[in-house]
Amino acid sequence: MYSPTIQSNVRGIRNLGNSCYVSAVLQGLLSLSPFTESVSNRSLEAATPSSAKIFHSLIALARNRQAKLTSAPQCALDIMDAVSEHSSLFTRFTQEDAHEFLCGLLNFLDDELQSLFTKKGNDKNSAADNGSPSGLPLTLCPTDANFSCQIEHMMTCLTCRHAEPTFETFRDLSLPLPSKLQLPTIRRSIPIFAGEESNESEPREVSASIQTVLQSFFSEEVVERKCDKCKGQTANVRHHITILPRILVLHLKVNREN
Protein backbone atom coordinates (compact mmCIF):
# COMPACT_ATOMS: atom_id res chain seq x y z
CA MET A 1 0.00 0.00 0.00
CA TYR A 2 1.33 3.42 -0.94
CA SER A 3 2.23 5.73 1.97
CA PRO A 4 2.14 9.42 0.95
CA THR A 5 4.81 11.93 1.87
CA ILE A 6 4.45 15.69 2.16
CA GLN A 7 5.69 17.56 -0.90
CA SER A 8 6.89 21.06 -0.07
CA ASN A 9 8.39 21.95 -3.44
CA VAL A 10 5.23 22.25 -5.53
CA ARG A 11 2.94 25.16 -6.33
CA GLY A 12 -0.75 25.19 -5.53
CA ILE A 13 -3.55 25.97 -7.98
CA ARG A 14 -5.18 29.39 -7.81
CA ASN A 15 -8.97 29.57 -7.53
CA LEU A 16 -10.30 31.08 -10.75
CA GLY A 17 -13.91 31.53 -9.68
CA ASN A 18 -15.90 28.69 -8.05
CA SER A 19 -13.14 26.28 -9.04
CA CYS A 20 -11.87 25.48 -5.55
CA TYR A 21 -13.42 21.98 -5.68
CA VAL A 22 -11.51 21.29 -8.89
CA SER A 23 -8.26 22.59 -7.40
CA ALA A 24 -8.72 20.46 -4.28
CA VAL A 25 -9.23 17.28 -6.33
CA LEU A 26 -6.35 17.95 -8.72
CA GLN A 27 -3.92 18.86 -5.94
CA GLY A 28 -4.91 15.73 -4.06
CA LEU A 29 -4.42 13.52 -7.12
CA LEU A 30 -1.13 15.08 -8.16
CA SER A 31 0.29 14.77 -4.64
CA LEU A 32 0.10 10.97 -5.08
CA SER A 33 3.38 9.96 -6.69
CA PRO A 34 2.12 6.56 -8.00
CA PHE A 35 -0.62 8.36 -9.96
CA THR A 36 1.65 11.09 -11.33
CA GLU A 37 4.25 8.49 -12.32
CA SER A 38 1.56 6.50 -14.15
CA VAL A 39 0.24 9.56 -15.98
CA SER A 40 3.75 10.70 -16.90
CA ASN A 41 4.84 7.33 -18.31
CA ARG A 42 6.59 8.03 -21.61
CA SER A 43 5.36 4.88 -23.35
CA LEU A 44 1.75 5.66 -22.47
CA GLU A 45 2.13 9.31 -23.46
CA ALA A 46 3.59 8.37 -26.85
CA ALA A 47 0.74 5.95 -27.54
CA THR A 48 -2.04 8.38 -26.57
CA PRO A 49 -3.35 10.73 -29.30
CA SER A 50 -3.87 14.44 -28.76
CA SER A 51 -7.64 13.86 -28.73
CA ALA A 52 -7.28 12.46 -25.18
CA LYS A 53 -7.59 15.94 -23.69
CA ILE A 54 -7.96 14.97 -20.03
CA PHE A 55 -4.86 12.78 -20.15
CA HIS A 56 -2.60 15.36 -21.81
CA SER A 57 -3.94 18.20 -19.63
CA LEU A 58 -3.10 16.17 -16.52
CA ILE A 59 0.45 15.66 -17.77
CA ALA A 60 0.83 19.40 -18.45
CA LEU A 61 -0.54 20.32 -15.03
CA ALA A 62 1.71 17.85 -13.21
CA ARG A 63 4.82 19.17 -14.96
CA ASN A 64 3.89 22.82 -14.52
CA ARG A 65 3.22 22.39 -10.79
CA GLN A 66 6.49 20.57 -10.30
CA ALA A 67 8.34 23.35 -12.14
CA LYS A 68 6.34 26.03 -10.25
CA LEU A 69 5.15 27.58 -13.50
CA THR A 70 2.39 30.20 -13.49
CA SER A 71 0.54 28.38 -16.29
CA ALA A 72 -0.74 25.75 -13.83
CA PRO A 73 -4.15 27.48 -13.35
CA GLN A 74 -4.73 27.42 -17.12
CA CYS A 75 -3.93 23.70 -17.16
CA ALA A 76 -6.56 23.20 -14.45
CA LEU A 77 -9.12 25.03 -16.60
CA ASP A 78 -8.12 22.85 -19.56
CA ILE A 79 -8.91 19.77 -17.46
CA MET A 80 -12.26 21.23 -16.40
CA ASP A 81 -13.11 22.03 -20.04
CA ALA A 82 -12.11 18.51 -21.12
CA VAL A 83 -14.27 16.96 -18.39
CA SER A 84 -17.21 19.21 -19.34
CA GLU A 85 -17.13 17.71 -22.85
CA HIS A 86 -18.17 14.44 -21.20
CA SER A 87 -20.57 15.96 -18.64
CA SER A 88 -22.29 19.35 -18.73
CA LEU A 89 -22.40 19.28 -14.92
CA PHE A 90 -18.81 20.52 -14.69
CA THR A 91 -18.51 23.87 -16.43
CA ARG A 92 -16.48 26.95 -15.62
CA PHE A 93 -17.47 29.21 -12.74
CA THR A 94 -20.06 26.86 -11.21
CA GLN A 95 -19.57 25.26 -7.79
CA GLU A 96 -20.05 21.48 -7.81
CA ASP A 97 -19.31 18.49 -5.59
CA ALA A 98 -15.63 17.53 -5.29
CA HIS A 99 -16.31 13.80 -4.95
CA GLU A 100 -18.51 13.78 -8.07
CA PHE A 101 -15.78 15.62 -9.97
CA LEU A 102 -13.13 13.12 -8.84
CA CYS A 103 -15.29 10.16 -9.92
CA GLY A 104 -16.09 11.81 -13.26
CA LEU A 105 -12.46 12.73 -13.90
CA LEU A 106 -11.21 9.17 -13.29
CA ASN A 107 -14.06 7.61 -15.27
CA PHE A 108 -13.57 9.90 -18.27
CA LEU A 109 -9.79 9.48 -18.13
CA ASP A 110 -10.29 5.72 -18.17
CA ASP A 111 -12.69 6.07 -21.13
CA GLU A 112 -10.06 8.00 -23.08
CA LEU A 113 -7.41 5.36 -22.55
CA GLN A 114 -9.61 2.27 -22.86
CA SER A 115 -11.13 3.48 -26.12
CA LEU A 116 -7.62 4.01 -27.44
CA PHE A 117 -6.70 0.44 -26.57
CA THR A 118 -9.87 -0.89 -28.17
CA LYS A 119 -9.30 0.97 -31.43
CA LYS A 120 -5.76 -0.31 -31.71
CA GLY A 121 -6.95 -3.82 -30.89
CA ASN A 122 -9.29 -4.27 -33.84
CA ASP A 123 -6.68 -6.58 -35.35
CA LYS A 124 -7.00 -9.63 -33.11
CA ASN A 125 -3.46 -10.74 -33.91
CA SER A 126 -1.85 -7.35 -33.23
CA ALA A 127 -0.83 -7.61 -29.58
CA ALA A 128 -3.07 -10.13 -27.90
CA ASP A 129 -0.20 -11.62 -25.92
CA ASN A 130 0.95 -8.34 -24.41
CA GLY A 131 -1.80 -7.79 -21.83
CA SER A 132 -3.88 -5.21 -23.72
CA PRO A 133 -4.91 -4.59 -27.35
CA SER A 134 -2.55 -1.60 -27.64
CA GLY A 135 0.53 -3.66 -26.84
CA LEU A 136 0.98 -1.77 -23.56
CA PRO A 137 0.51 -3.67 -20.27
CA LEU A 138 -2.66 -2.77 -18.39
CA THR A 139 -0.47 -1.89 -15.40
CA LEU A 140 0.29 1.36 -17.23
CA CYS A 141 -3.33 2.50 -17.03
CA PRO A 142 -3.37 5.26 -14.36
CA THR A 143 -6.88 4.37 -13.17
CA ASP A 144 -6.66 0.56 -13.13
CA ALA A 145 -3.13 0.44 -11.74
CA ASN A 146 -3.84 2.78 -8.83
CA PHE A 147 -7.51 2.85 -7.88
CA SER A 148 -9.22 -0.42 -8.88
CA CYS A 149 -10.53 -2.30 -5.85
CA GLN A 150 -12.38 -5.64 -6.06
CA ILE A 151 -14.86 -6.69 -3.38
CA GLU A 152 -16.29 -10.19 -2.95
CA HIS A 153 -19.82 -10.60 -1.59
CA MET A 154 -20.24 -14.18 -0.34
CA MET A 155 -23.94 -15.05 -0.27
CA THR A 156 -24.88 -18.01 1.98
CA CYS A 157 -28.47 -19.25 1.92
CA LEU A 158 -29.86 -19.44 5.44
CA THR A 159 -32.01 -22.45 4.50
CA CYS A 160 -29.64 -24.85 2.70
CA ARG A 161 -26.27 -23.09 3.36
CA HIS A 162 -25.48 -22.98 -0.37
CA ALA A 163 -22.76 -20.32 -0.86
CA GLU A 164 -22.19 -18.28 -4.00
CA PRO A 165 -19.82 -15.33 -4.46
CA THR A 166 -20.38 -12.19 -6.51
CA PHE A 167 -17.72 -9.59 -7.30
CA GLU A 168 -17.78 -5.83 -7.77
CA THR A 169 -15.05 -3.41 -8.82
CA PHE A 170 -14.82 0.10 -7.38
CA ARG A 171 -12.50 3.08 -7.64
CA ASP A 172 -13.72 4.51 -4.32
CA LEU A 173 -15.78 3.45 -1.34
CA SER A 174 -18.60 5.64 -0.01
CA LEU A 175 -18.85 5.07 3.74
CA PRO A 176 -21.72 6.48 5.81
CA LEU A 177 -20.58 8.05 9.07
CA PRO A 178 -22.60 6.56 11.93
CA SER A 179 -24.60 8.70 14.31
CA LYS A 180 -23.96 8.69 18.06
CA LEU A 181 -26.98 6.42 18.47
CA GLN A 182 -25.47 3.86 16.10
CA LEU A 183 -22.01 3.75 17.69
CA PRO A 184 -22.87 1.32 20.54
CA THR A 185 -24.29 -1.16 18.00
CA ILE A 186 -21.17 -0.79 15.85
CA ARG A 187 -19.04 -1.38 18.93
CA ARG A 188 -20.72 -4.72 19.63
CA SER A 189 -20.38 -5.85 15.99
CA ILE A 190 -16.64 -5.19 15.70
CA PRO A 191 -14.41 -8.11 16.78
CA ILE A 192 -11.78 -5.93 18.45
CA PHE A 193 -14.47 -4.56 20.81
CA ALA A 194 -16.83 -7.56 21.18
CA GLY A 195 -16.95 -8.84 24.74
CA GLU A 196 -14.76 -6.01 25.97
CA GLU A 197 -17.47 -4.62 28.25
CA SER A 198 -17.29 -7.61 30.58
CA ASN A 199 -13.68 -6.70 31.43
CA GLU A 200 -14.29 -3.02 32.11
CA SER A 201 -16.34 -1.20 34.74
CA GLU A 202 -16.97 1.61 32.23
CA PRO A 203 -16.81 0.71 28.50
CA ARG A 204 -14.55 2.85 26.37
CA GLU A 205 -16.30 5.29 24.07
CA VAL A 206 -16.13 4.33 20.38
CA SER A 207 -15.49 7.19 18.00
CA ALA A 208 -16.30 7.11 14.32
CA SER A 209 -12.74 6.38 13.22
CA ILE A 210 -11.78 5.09 9.78
CA GLN A 211 -11.28 1.64 11.32
CA THR A 212 -14.72 1.45 12.91
CA VAL A 213 -16.47 2.88 9.85
CA LEU A 214 -14.72 0.41 7.53
CA GLN A 215 -15.46 -2.55 9.77
CA SER A 216 -19.08 -1.49 10.03
CA PHE A 217 -19.28 -1.17 6.23
CA PHE A 218 -17.90 -4.71 5.79
CA SER A 219 -19.86 -6.32 8.61
CA GLU A 220 -22.08 -9.33 7.87
CA GLU A 221 -25.73 -8.71 7.08
CA VAL A 222 -28.90 -10.65 6.24
CA VAL A 223 -30.60 -9.77 2.94
CA GLU A 224 -33.56 -10.97 0.93
CA ARG A 225 -32.27 -13.16 -1.91
CA LYS A 226 -33.83 -16.15 -3.63
CA CYS A 227 -31.60 -19.23 -3.51
CA ASP A 228 -31.06 -21.03 -6.84
CA LYS A 229 -30.82 -24.37 -5.06
CA CYS A 230 -33.66 -24.51 -2.52
CA LYS A 231 -35.61 -21.31 -3.37
CA GLY A 232 -34.96 -19.95 0.13
CA GLN A 233 -35.67 -16.24 0.47
CA THR A 234 -32.91 -14.97 2.79
CA ALA A 235 -29.12 -15.10 2.79
CA ASN A 236 -26.22 -14.08 4.97
CA VAL A 237 -23.71 -11.83 3.19
CA ARG A 238 -20.05 -11.47 4.05
CA HIS A 239 -17.98 -8.79 2.32
CA HIS A 240 -14.22 -8.98 1.66
CA ILE A 241 -11.74 -6.93 -0.33
CA THR A 242 -10.09 -9.44 -2.65
CA ILE A 243 -7.90 -7.00 -4.62
CA LEU A 244 -6.48 -4.02 -2.76
CA PRO A 245 -5.85 -0.84 -4.72
CA ARG A 246 -2.52 0.92 -4.59
CA ILE A 247 -4.44 4.04 -3.51
CA LEU A 248 -7.64 3.58 -1.50
CA VAL A 249 -10.14 6.44 -1.92
CA LEU A 250 -12.69 6.77 0.87
CA HIS A 251 -15.72 9.04 0.60
CA LEU A 252 -17.23 9.74 4.03
CA LYS A 253 -20.94 10.53 3.90
CA VAL A 254 -22.60 12.56 6.65
CA ASN A 255 -26.30 12.11 7.41
CA ARG A 256 -27.18 15.56 8.72
CA GLU A 257 -30.48 14.29 10.16
CA ASN A 258 -28.48 12.30 12.70
PAKE-652651 format. One record per residue (C-alpha): residue number from 1; x, y, z. Coordinates in Angstrom, 3 decimals, decimal comma. Layout:
// residues N
<node n="NUM" X="X" Y="Y" Z="Z"/>
...
//
This chain:
// residues 258
<node n="1" X="0,000" Y="0,000" Z="0,000"/>
<node n="2" X="1,325" Y="3,422" Z="-0,942"/>
<node n="3" X="2,229" Y="5,732" Z="1,973"/>
<node n="4" X="2,143" Y="9,417" Z="0,946"/>
<node n="5" X="4,814" Y="11,930" Z="1,874"/>
<node n="6" X="4,451" Y="15,694" Z="2,163"/>
<node n="7" X="5,689" Y="17,564" Z="-0,898"/>
<node n="8" X="6,889" Y="21,061" Z="-0,069"/>
<node n="9" X="8,392" Y="21,951" Z="-3,443"/>
<node n="10" X="5,230" Y="22,250" Z="-5,528"/>
<node n="11" X="2,943" Y="25,160" Z="-6,330"/>
<node n="12" X="-0,751" Y="25,191" Z="-5,527"/>
<node n="13" X="-3,554" Y="25,972" Z="-7,980"/>
<node n="14" X="-5,177" Y="29,392" Z="-7,812"/>
<node n="15" X="-8,966" Y="29,566" Z="-7,526"/>
<node n="16" X="-10,302" Y="31,076" Z="-10,750"/>
<node n="17" X="-13,908" Y="31,527" Z="-9,676"/>
<node n="18" X="-15,899" Y="28,690" Z="-8,052"/>
<node n="19" X="-13,142" Y="26,279" Z="-9,041"/>
<node n="20" X="-11,869" Y="25,485" Z="-5,546"/>
<node n="21" X="-13,420" Y="21,983" Z="-5,676"/>
<node n="22" X="-11,506" Y="21,289" Z="-8,890"/>
<node n="23" X="-8,263" Y="22,593" Z="-7,396"/>
<node n="24" X="-8,718" Y="20,459" Z="-4,282"/>
<node n="25" X="-9,235" Y="17,279" Z="-6,328"/>
<node n="26" X="-6,346" Y="17,952" Z="-8,716"/>
<node n="27" X="-3,920" Y="18,862" Z="-5,941"/>
<node n="28" X="-4,907" Y="15,727" Z="-4,064"/>
<node n="29" X="-4,422" Y="13,521" Z="-7,125"/>
<node n="30" X="-1,127" Y="15,080" Z="-8,158"/>
<node n="31" X="0,293" Y="14,771" Z="-4,640"/>
<node n="32" X="0,101" Y="10,970" Z="-5,082"/>
<node n="33" X="3,379" Y="9,961" Z="-6,691"/>
<node n="34" X="2,122" Y="6,559" Z="-8,001"/>
<node n="35" X="-0,616" Y="8,356" Z="-9,957"/>
<node n="36" X="1,651" Y="11,092" Z="-11,329"/>
<node n="37" X="4,246" Y="8,488" Z="-12,316"/>
<node n="38" X="1,556" Y="6,499" Z="-14,149"/>
<node n="39" X="0,237" Y="9,565" Z="-15,979"/>
<node n="40" X="3,747" Y="10,697" Z="-16,903"/>
<node n="41" X="4,842" Y="7,333" Z="-18,308"/>
<node n="42" X="6,588" Y="8,033" Z="-21,609"/>
<node n="43" X="5,359" Y="4,883" Z="-23,352"/>
<node n="44" X="1,755" Y="5,657" Z="-22,469"/>
<node n="45" X="2,132" Y="9,307" Z="-23,456"/>
<node n="46" X="3,595" Y="8,371" Z="-26,848"/>
<node n="47" X="0,738" Y="5,947" Z="-27,540"/>
<node n="48" X="-2,039" Y="8,377" Z="-26,575"/>
<node n="49" X="-3,353" Y="10,728" Z="-29,298"/>
<node n="50" X="-3,868" Y="14,440" Z="-28,757"/>
<node n="51" X="-7,645" Y="13,863" Z="-28,732"/>
<node n="52" X="-7,280" Y="12,460" Z="-25,185"/>
<node n="53" X="-7,595" Y="15,941" Z="-23,692"/>
<node n="54" X="-7,955" Y="14,972" Z="-20,030"/>
<node n="55" X="-4,857" Y="12,780" Z="-20,151"/>
<node n="56" X="-2,600" Y="15,362" Z="-21,810"/>
<node n="57" X="-3,942" Y="18,199" Z="-19,631"/>
<node n="58" X="-3,099" Y="16,171" Z="-16,516"/>
<node n="59" X="0,452" Y="15,655" Z="-17,771"/>
<node n="60" X="0,831" Y="19,400" Z="-18,449"/>
<node n="61" X="-0,536" Y="20,323" Z="-15,027"/>
<node n="62" X="1,711" Y="17,846" Z="-13,212"/>
<node n="63" X="4,823" Y="19,169" Z="-14,958"/>
<node n="64" X="3,892" Y="22,824" Z="-14,518"/>
<node n="65" X="3,224" Y="22,392" Z="-10,792"/>
<node n="66" X="6,491" Y="20,574" Z="-10,297"/>
<node n="67" X="8,340" Y="23,346" Z="-12,140"/>
<node n="68" X="6,336" Y="26,034" Z="-10,252"/>
<node n="69" X="5,150" Y="27,582" Z="-13,499"/>
<node n="70" X="2,395" Y="30,202" Z="-13,495"/>
<node n="71" X="0,542" Y="28,376" Z="-16,293"/>
<node n="72" X="-0,745" Y="25,749" Z="-13,826"/>
<node n="73" X="-4,146" Y="27,483" Z="-13,355"/>
<node n="74" X="-4,731" Y="27,425" Z="-17,119"/>
<node n="75" X="-3,930" Y="23,701" Z="-17,156"/>
<node n="76" X="-6,558" Y="23,200" Z="-14,450"/>
<node n="77" X="-9,123" Y="25,032" Z="-16,603"/>
<node n="78" X="-8,118" Y="22,854" Z="-19,556"/>
<node n="79" X="-8,913" Y="19,774" Z="-17,465"/>
<node n="80" X="-12,262" Y="21,235" Z="-16,405"/>
<node n="81" X="-13,110" Y="22,029" Z="-20,039"/>
<node n="82" X="-12,114" Y="18,510" Z="-21,117"/>
<node n="83" X="-14,274" Y="16,961" Z="-18,388"/>
<node n="84" X="-17,206" Y="19,213" Z="-19,338"/>
<node n="85" X="-17,128" Y="17,709" Z="-22,847"/>
<node n="86" X="-18,173" Y="14,438" Z="-21,198"/>
<node n="87" X="-20,565" Y="15,960" Z="-18,643"/>
<node n="88" X="-22,290" Y="19,345" Z="-18,732"/>
<node n="89" X="-22,399" Y="19,276" Z="-14,924"/>
<node n="90" X="-18,814" Y="20,521" Z="-14,686"/>
<node n="91" X="-18,506" Y="23,873" Z="-16,431"/>
<node n="92" X="-16,480" Y="26,952" Z="-15,620"/>
<node n="93" X="-17,468" Y="29,213" Z="-12,738"/>
<node n="94" X="-20,060" Y="26,856" Z="-11,208"/>
<node n="95" X="-19,573" Y="25,257" Z="-7,787"/>
<node n="96" X="-20,054" Y="21,476" Z="-7,812"/>
<node n="97" X="-19,313" Y="18,487" Z="-5,587"/>
<node n="98" X="-15,629" Y="17,533" Z="-5,291"/>
<node n="99" X="-16,312" Y="13,796" Z="-4,952"/>
<node n="100" X="-18,508" Y="13,779" Z="-8,066"/>
<node n="101" X="-15,777" Y="15,617" Z="-9,968"/>
<node n="102" X="-13,130" Y="13,116" Z="-8,841"/>
<node n="103" X="-15,286" Y="10,160" Z="-9,921"/>
<node n="104" X="-16,085" Y="11,806" Z="-13,257"/>
<node n="105" X="-12,455" Y="12,731" Z="-13,900"/>
<node n="106" X="-11,208" Y="9,174" Z="-13,290"/>
<node n="107" X="-14,061" Y="7,610" Z="-15,272"/>
<node n="108" X="-13,566" Y="9,896" Z="-18,267"/>
<node n="109" X="-9,788" Y="9,481" Z="-18,125"/>
<node n="110" X="-10,294" Y="5,720" Z="-18,173"/>
<node n="111" X="-12,689" Y="6,067" Z="-21,130"/>
<node n="112" X="-10,059" Y="8,005" Z="-23,083"/>
<node n="113" X="-7,409" Y="5,357" Z="-22,546"/>
<node n="114" X="-9,606" Y="2,272" Z="-22,861"/>
<node n="115" X="-11,130" Y="3,480" Z="-26,124"/>
<node n="116" X="-7,617" Y="4,011" Z="-27,437"/>
<node n="117" X="-6,695" Y="0,437" Z="-26,567"/>
<node n="118" X="-9,874" Y="-0,894" Z="-28,173"/>
<node n="119" X="-9,303" Y="0,975" Z="-31,435"/>
<node n="120" X="-5,763" Y="-0,308" Z="-31,711"/>
<node n="121" X="-6,947" Y="-3,816" Z="-30,892"/>
<node n="122" X="-9,288" Y="-4,271" Z="-33,842"/>
<node n="123" X="-6,682" Y="-6,579" Z="-35,348"/>
<node n="124" X="-7,005" Y="-9,630" Z="-33,109"/>
<node n="125" X="-3,457" Y="-10,735" Z="-33,907"/>
<node n="126" X="-1,849" Y="-7,350" Z="-33,233"/>
<node n="127" X="-0,826" Y="-7,614" Z="-29,577"/>
<node n="128" X="-3,070" Y="-10,126" Z="-27,900"/>
<node n="129" X="-0,204" Y="-11,616" Z="-25,923"/>
<node n="130" X="0,946" Y="-8,335" Z="-24,408"/>
<node n="131" X="-1,801" Y="-7,792" Z="-21,826"/>
<node n="132" X="-3,881" Y="-5,215" Z="-23,718"/>
<node n="133" X="-4,914" Y="-4,587" Z="-27,352"/>
<node n="134" X="-2,547" Y="-1,600" Z="-27,641"/>
<node n="135" X="0,532" Y="-3,657" Z="-26,837"/>
<node n="136" X="0,980" Y="-1,770" Z="-23,559"/>
<node n="137" X="0,515" Y="-3,668" Z="-20,265"/>
<node n="138" X="-2,658" Y="-2,769" Z="-18,391"/>
<node n="139" X="-0,473" Y="-1,888" Z="-15,403"/>
<node n="140" X="0,288" Y="1,361" Z="-17,227"/>
<node n="141" X="-3,334" Y="2,496" Z="-17,029"/>
<node n="142" X="-3,367" Y="5,263" Z="-14,363"/>
<node n="143" X="-6,878" Y="4,367" Z="-13,174"/>
<node n="144" X="-6,657" Y="0,563" Z="-13,130"/>
<node n="145" X="-3,129" Y="0,442" Z="-11,739"/>
<node n="146" X="-3,836" Y="2,779" Z="-8,832"/>
<node n="147" X="-7,510" Y="2,854" Z="-7,879"/>
<node n="148" X="-9,218" Y="-0,416" Z="-8,882"/>
<node n="149" X="-10,531" Y="-2,301" Z="-5,848"/>
<node n="150" X="-12,383" Y="-5,635" Z="-6,061"/>
<node n="151" X="-14,860" Y="-6,692" Z="-3,376"/>
<node n="152" X="-16,285" Y="-10,194" Z="-2,952"/>
<node n="153" X="-19,821" Y="-10,600" Z="-1,586"/>
<node n="154" X="-20,236" Y="-14,179" Z="-0,339"/>
<node n="155" X="-23,944" Y="-15,045" Z="-0,272"/>
<node n="156" X="-24,878" Y="-18,007" Z="1,977"/>
<node n="157" X="-28,468" Y="-19,253" Z="1,919"/>
<node n="158" X="-29,859" Y="-19,444" Z="5,441"/>
<node n="159" X="-32,008" Y="-22,449" Z="4,496"/>
<node n="160" X="-29,637" Y="-24,852" Z="2,699"/>
<node n="161" X="-26,269" Y="-23,094" Z="3,358"/>
<node n="162" X="-25,483" Y="-22,975" Z="-0,373"/>
<node n="163" X="-22,763" Y="-20,323" Z="-0,859"/>
<node n="164" X="-22,188" Y="-18,283" Z="-3,999"/>
<node n="165" X="-19,815" Y="-15,332" Z="-4,464"/>
<node n="166" X="-20,376" Y="-12,193" Z="-6,506"/>
<node n="167" X="-17,719" Y="-9,591" Z="-7,302"/>
<node n="168" X="-17,775" Y="-5,834" Z="-7,773"/>
<node n="169" X="-15,047" Y="-3,414" Z="-8,821"/>
<node n="170" X="-14,818" Y="0,096" Z="-7,377"/>
<node n="171" X="-12,499" Y="3,085" Z="-7,636"/>
<node n="172" X="-13,716" Y="4,513" Z="-4,325"/>
<node n="173" X="-15,778" Y="3,447" Z="-1,340"/>
<node n="174" X="-18,596" Y="5,643" Z="-0,010"/>
<node n="175" X="-18,852" Y="5,066" Z="3,736"/>
<node n="176" X="-21,722" Y="6,483" Z="5,807"/>
<node n="177" X="-20,578" Y="8,045" Z="9,072"/>
<node n="178" X="-22,600" Y="6,555" Z="11,933"/>
<node n="179" X="-24,604" Y="8,702" Z="14,310"/>
<node n="180" X="-23,961" Y="8,691" Z="18,064"/>
<node n="181" X="-26,979" Y="6,425" Z="18,473"/>
<node n="182" X="-25,470" Y="3,858" Z="16,102"/>
<node n="183" X="-22,009" Y="3,754" Z="17,694"/>
<node n="184" X="-22,875" Y="1,323" Z="20,545"/>
<node n="185" X="-24,290" Y="-1,155" Z="17,997"/>
<node n="186" X="-21,174" Y="-0,785" Z="15,852"/>
<node n="187" X="-19,038" Y="-1,383" Z="18,928"/>
<node n="188" X="-20,721" Y="-4,722" Z="19,634"/>
<node n="189" X="-20,382" Y="-5,847" Z="15,991"/>
<node n="190" X="-16,639" Y="-5,189" Z="15,704"/>
<node n="191" X="-14,407" Y="-8,112" Z="16,776"/>
<node n="192" X="-11,782" Y="-5,928" Z="18,447"/>
<node n="193" X="-14,469" Y="-4,562" Z="20,811"/>
<node n="194" X="-16,827" Y="-7,565" Z="21,179"/>
<node n="195" X="-16,949" Y="-8,839" Z="24,744"/>
<node n="196" X="-14,760" Y="-6,011" Z="25,969"/>
<node n="197" X="-17,471" Y="-4,617" Z="28,254"/>
<node n="198" X="-17,286" Y="-7,608" Z="30,584"/>
<node n="199" X="-13,675" Y="-6,700" Z="31,432"/>
<node n="200" X="-14,291" Y="-3,018" Z="32,112"/>
<node n="201" X="-16,337" Y="-1,196" Z="34,737"/>
<node n="202" X="-16,970" Y="1,606" Z="32,225"/>
<node n="203" X="-16,805" Y="0,707" Z="28,499"/>
<node n="204" X="-14,554" Y="2,854" Z="26,367"/>
<node n="205" X="-16,300" Y="5,290" Z="24,066"/>
<node n="206" X="-16,130" Y="4,332" Z="20,384"/>
<node n="207" X="-15,492" Y="7,191" Z="18,000"/>
<node n="208" X="-16,301" Y="7,108" Z="14,318"/>
<node n="209" X="-12,738" Y="6,383" Z="13,220"/>
<node n="210" X="-11,779" Y="5,093" Z="9,784"/>
<node n="211" X="-11,275" Y="1,637" Z="11,325"/>
<node n="212" X="-14,716" Y="1,446" Z="12,912"/>
<node n="213" X="-16,471" Y="2,880" Z="9,848"/>
<node n="214" X="-14,717" Y="0,412" Z="7,529"/>
<node n="215" X="-15,462" Y="-2,549" Z="9,768"/>
<node n="216" X="-19,081" Y="-1,487" Z="10,028"/>
<node n="217" X="-19,277" Y="-1,170" Z="6,231"/>
<node n="218" X="-17,904" Y="-4,708" Z="5,785"/>
<node n="219" X="-19,861" Y="-6,322" Z="8,610"/>
<node n="220" X="-22,082" Y="-9,330" Z="7,872"/>
<node n="221" X="-25,732" Y="-8,712" Z="7,077"/>
<node n="222" X="-28,898" Y="-10,652" Z="6,243"/>
<node n="223" X="-30,605" Y="-9,773" Z="2,936"/>
<node n="224" X="-33,559" Y="-10,972" Z="0,932"/>
<node n="225" X="-32,266" Y="-13,160" Z="-1,906"/>
<node n="226" X="-33,830" Y="-16,151" Z="-3,628"/>
<node n="227" X="-31,599" Y="-19,227" Z="-3,513"/>
<node n="228" X="-31,059" Y="-21,025" Z="-6,840"/>
<node n="229" X="-30,820" Y="-24,370" Z="-5,060"/>
<node n="230" X="-33,664" Y="-24,508" Z="-2,524"/>
<node n="231" X="-35,610" Y="-21,308" Z="-3,369"/>
<node n="232" X="-34,963" Y="-19,951" Z="0,132"/>
<node n="233" X="-35,672" Y="-16,242" Z="0,474"/>
<node n="234" X="-32,906" Y="-14,968" Z="2,794"/>
<node n="235" X="-29,121" Y="-15,100" Z="2,786"/>
<node n="236" X="-26,223" Y="-14,080" Z="4,969"/>
<node n="237" X="-23,714" Y="-11,834" Z="3,186"/>
<node n="238" X="-20,049" Y="-11,471" Z="4,048"/>
<node n="239" X="-17,979" Y="-8,786" Z="2,316"/>
<node n="240" X="-14,223" Y="-8,979" Z="1,663"/>
<node n="241" X="-11,742" Y="-6,929" Z="-0,328"/>
<node n="242" X="-10,085" Y="-9,442" Z="-2,654"/>
<node n="243" X="-7,901" Y="-6,997" Z="-4,618"/>
<node n="244" X="-6,485" Y="-4,023" Z="-2,758"/>
<node n="245" X="-5,853" Y="-0,837" Z="-4,722"/>
<node n="246" X="-2,523" Y="0,922" Z="-4,594"/>
<node n="247" X="-4,444" Y="4,042" Z="-3,506"/>
<node n="248" X="-7,645" Y="3,579" Z="-1,495"/>
<node n="249" X="-10,137" Y="6,439" Z="-1,919"/>
<node n="250" X="-12,694" Y="6,773" Z="0,871"/>
<node n="251" X="-15,724" Y="9,041" Z="0,600"/>
<node n="252" X="-17,234" Y="9,740" Z="4,034"/>
<node n="253" X="-20,943" Y="10,526" Z="3,895"/>
<node n="254" X="-22,596" Y="12,560" Z="6,647"/>
<node n="255" X="-26,295" Y="12,107" Z="7,412"/>
<node n="256" X="-27,183" Y="15,561" Z="8,717"/>
<node n="257" X="-30,477" Y="14,294" Z="10,162"/>
<node n="258" X="-28,476" Y="12,298" Z="12,702"/>
//
